[in-house]
């Protein structure tokens, strides 16, 4: 349980800040919700997906695009000059 200070400030428990990815300096929203008040991070929490999960999402999105191309009878260009694995190596030190 937290107390409200004389300046109407409240301390966010460290466990909740860590769970929702809230850091010092981040903005939060105070939302009235009936008889309660919701505290919502102003930004969406960053995703911490592994490389395999990101590649799986990429493959599913690619398959959806291919299905759309087939329905629209547009040729699918499979040779783009890059591979999906290269997308996740860009910008990293070698």
N, C-alpha and C positions, 0 to 999 in steps of 0.2 A: 504494500500500500504506500502511496506517495502523498506528501502534504503539499498544499499550495502555499507558496511564500507570500510575504506582504506585497511583493511586486507582481503577484498572480503568475508566478513561474512554477513549472512542474518538472521534476526530474524523470526522464524515461529510464526504466530499468535496463541495465546493460544486456541482459538476455534477450529482451524484446528488440532492442536496437540491432543486435547482431542477427537475430532471426529475420528481420525485415530489411537488413542492409542500410540502416540509418546511421549516418556519420555526423560528427560535429560540423555545423554549417549548412546541413541539408534543410530544405523547407519541408514542413509537414502541414497538412490541412486538418482543421478541427471541424467536424461535420456533426450537426445536430441530427440525432436519430431517435425520435420519440422522446423517451425519458432518459436516454443515454447520449453520450458524446463519443463519436468515433475519431480516432487519430489515424490519418492516412498519409503515407509518404506521398509527396507531391510528384515524384517521378516513379515510374515502374521499376521494380527491383531488377538489377541486371541478372541475366540468365547465366548460370554456371554449367552449361551443358558440356559434356565431354566431346572430344573430337568425333567419336563414333556416333553420338547422338546428333551432332551437327551435320555429319555426312549423311545420316539416315534422313534427316529433314530435307537436305538438299536433293537426295534421290527421289523422295516422294514428290517434291515440288517439280522436279524435272519430269517425272512420269505424268503429273497432271498437265503440264504444258504439252507434252507429246500427245496426250489424248485430245486436248483442245485442237492441236494442229491437224490431227486425223479427222476430227469432226468438221473442221473448216476447210479440209483438203488443201492445206498449206504444206509444202515440203519442209521436213525437219532437217536442219543442218546439224549433223552430229560432230563434224570436225570444226571446232571453234578456235583451235590453236592453243587451247589450255585444257587442263583437267580439273576436276573438282578438288582433288587433293592439293593442287597448287594454290587454290584460293585461301587455304588456311596457313600457308607458309609465307605468304607475302607480308612484308613489313617486319619480319622477325630477323634478329641477328643470325648470321650463319656460322 
